[in-house]
Amino acid sequence: MDCEIFSTGDEIRTGALADTNAAWLAGELEEAGVRVRRHQCVGDDVEMIMGVLKEIGGRADMAVVTGGLGPTSDDVTAEAAAKAGGVDWVLDARALETVQAYFAARKRPMPESNQKQALVPKGADVLYNPVGTAPGFAMTIGKCRFFFMPGVPFEMKRMFTDQVLPRILELQGPDRGFNRVKTFSTFGIPEAVAGEMLVTVSQEFPGIILGLRARFPEIQVKLYARGKNLEFLDRQMREAEKWVLDRLGNKVFSVKGESMEAVVGNLLRSKGADLAVAESCTGGLISTRMTDVAGSSDYFLLGTVVYANDAKMKLLGVRAETLADHGAVSDETAGEMADGVRRLAGAAYGLATTGIAGPGGGSDEKPVGTLCIGLASPQQIRTWRFLMTFTTRAMYKSMFAMKALDLLRRELMGISL
Amino acid sequence: MDCEIFSTGDEIRTGALADTNAAWLAGELEEAGVRVRRHQCVGDDVEMIMGVLKEIGGRADMAVVTGGLGPTSDDVTAEAAAKAGGVDWVLDARALETVQAYFAARKRPMPESNQKQALVPKGADVLYNPVGTAPGFAMTIGKCRFFFMPGVPFEMKRMFTDQVLPRILELQGPDRGFNRVKTFSTFGIPEAVAGEMLVTVSQEFPGIILGLRARFPEIQVKLYARGKNLEFLDRQMREAEKWVLDRLGNKVFSVKGESMEAVVGNLLRSKGADLAVAESCTGGLISTRMTDVAGSSDYFLLGTVVYANDAKMKLLGVRAETLADHGAVSDETAGEMADGVRRLAGAAYGLATTGIAGPGGGSDEKPVGTLCIGLASPQQIRTWRFLMTFTTRAMYKSMFAMKALDLLRRELMGISL
């Protein structure tokens, strides 16, 4: 069965917001074995919305629609749906109760305008909203079953998961296929190279399709499988997973969709080790990422952002001669920074970056894109130097931070560096 | 004249990527006075793409299309365009030269597959690509002028700005209206309150429309004006700007679309002052943001991420009694952190955060959302305590960092705090 996604609203139409709802819904539907054929968007215009609903009603089996269910005069989706379906637009008593209950629970009077949200097309299957004021509804227009949901992402996601997806799976009935998706998060292998290494996967495992997704600075390798025999599908997928891991090896840092910082954090925790970081060119990005992980205070002892040479010396004990002889961007400085921050914090590991993220600051000898990393462990201090080519300061910072975290990951896993 | 946006590609269709190209294009087109009516997306399917091109050709004046111009077998947009236009698909000699030149400049042999990118619909106006291998093209299908561009965002943006937009403006001809948009970046005022304060703008200045955009944690207030009399438009806009600034006052931190960190950086630079930061709950986010600004090494001396109490004491000189008597999350600790990091770096200003970003770590007395900020200046040390309510750790970190930067901005501008 084919599905379409329809987003309504001037914020999307005019580009004030990217349509992340559509992307989220498409991902959920595809993973559930529903083929998404088409997305579209128009503004808050009752005639335009009605027109699109009729078009979709003429060609799709089902459709999910978001936006335009709020209390203001801009919110015209329910009215357009009633018109497209040729039915009246009526007050639903239970929908009104849920809107009233929403305000009552917050000890706030219900504004008159919110009463409008209880108006739904006559005969619609109302989808009550436990986390907001806008109820959704399901109805048939033409040959298509439509599911109307609010545009606020967290309300929409909750309604989709709890109320819409079960109805969609029921609609699929015996025709239902199964989908399996497996994601390998990789770092340090270009997309084209990963593609070449894995291009024969569909020959080895018929029915399995390879997808590569650049999620800068990581590359996600995805395997998609689809079929009606769930047992066969799962077996194929397990074997294909093993085949992929044999080829990509330790370039894969997660098979569960985790971030690099979550992987590094788990490794630190499992070893009972802790970390201190000294950042120059990455400007705090490594610390920010590490502390994005809930519970990171268990292993993240200290971060320092030492742009100034003075700070490198006074705080971390980098020697003046090192800076004079080799420069702030050098293996030697990176090593002393890593050692210094490790000692300062009394941590098991010290990780340091110094480099040139641009746009200024480059030279012939040390162009923009130069990165030096120092890693101090209980056993030793090691350093690396890299030269990368990207286009923006943000890309350099992001890639530099990822490279440093990946070296730490490899150290913690005992992979030879 | 009405315009549509059409994105092709399985990455968008399946939700692997949100369609940020469409949002960017919609924003550019609307700002240029072109009304965007509809967006849509289908996958890499020649029949589907052809069908949508014909539909759009029957109703729109112009359309921008992205994606599917690459060298692989998935890339079928040019073929679909030729079919929809009823013309052959032919090799364009100059397009081939530009593809060859792209590889020659990089001293790499051109893969045979890239030759395909020089195939365009016969009679099309080829748009040469200075930054990638995929040329674009313009052609008419039905009553609509189509502009086909690559899907890689930076290639698409360059081609749109340099080659597509001028052609679109020419097409609009004497019918062309002018658009003016003015953006006020605000912080510290809820969207609904800003809306109430400014709701009468359209009565005061006919033709000016108010828009509010939540760009968490900032709120952007936008004024849109559109008309054929440019002089009148500009005068109305200047007066409306003044009117808005009178009402929002120092809640507005930029009228040029700058980020808070850029505004703070410029203030520091203009005063010849420098900054050191001590972060607990924000985990390095303030440092990351400050150093995202090119040239920030001029005023950003030192950042520290001090999760552990031990680090707060050893590094910043926070007193053990302060931690014992008041806790790590307290005005007292925030003040000592700010003072300590200011002294440590020898900076004019020291800014510190300590708080609870959740999901764990809250208590009845200090729930998740508690934030203490310390600001040490050459004159004094001040502290503030806030309690906020959001839903995720990332939201808390983002809001906490913004709040601290906004206090520093106000201090630097001499606004009473």
Interface residues (C-beta under 8 A of the other chain):
Chain A: E11 I12 R13 T14 G15 A16 L17 A18 D19 T20 A22 A23 W24 L25 A26 G27 E28 L29 E30 V36 R37 R38 H39 Q40 C41 V42 G43 M48 V52 F154 G211 R213 K222 V277 E279 G283 G284 L285 I286 S287 T288 M290 T291 D292 A294 G295 S296 S297 F300 L301 L302 G303 T304 V305 V306 Y307 A308 D310 A311 K314 L315 L344 A345 G346 G358 P359 G360 G361 T391 R393 A394 K397
Chain B: E11 I12 R13 T14 G15 A16 L17 A18 D19 T20 A22 A23 W24 L25 A26 G27 E28 L29 E30 V36 R37 R38 H39 Q40 C41 V42 G43 M48 V52 F154 G211 R213 V277 E279 G283 G284 L285 I286 S287 T288 M290 T291 D292 A294 G295 S296 S297 F300 L301 L302 G303 T304 V305 V306 Y307 A308 D310 A311 K314 L315 L344 A345 G346 G358 P359 G360 G361 T391 R393 A394 K397
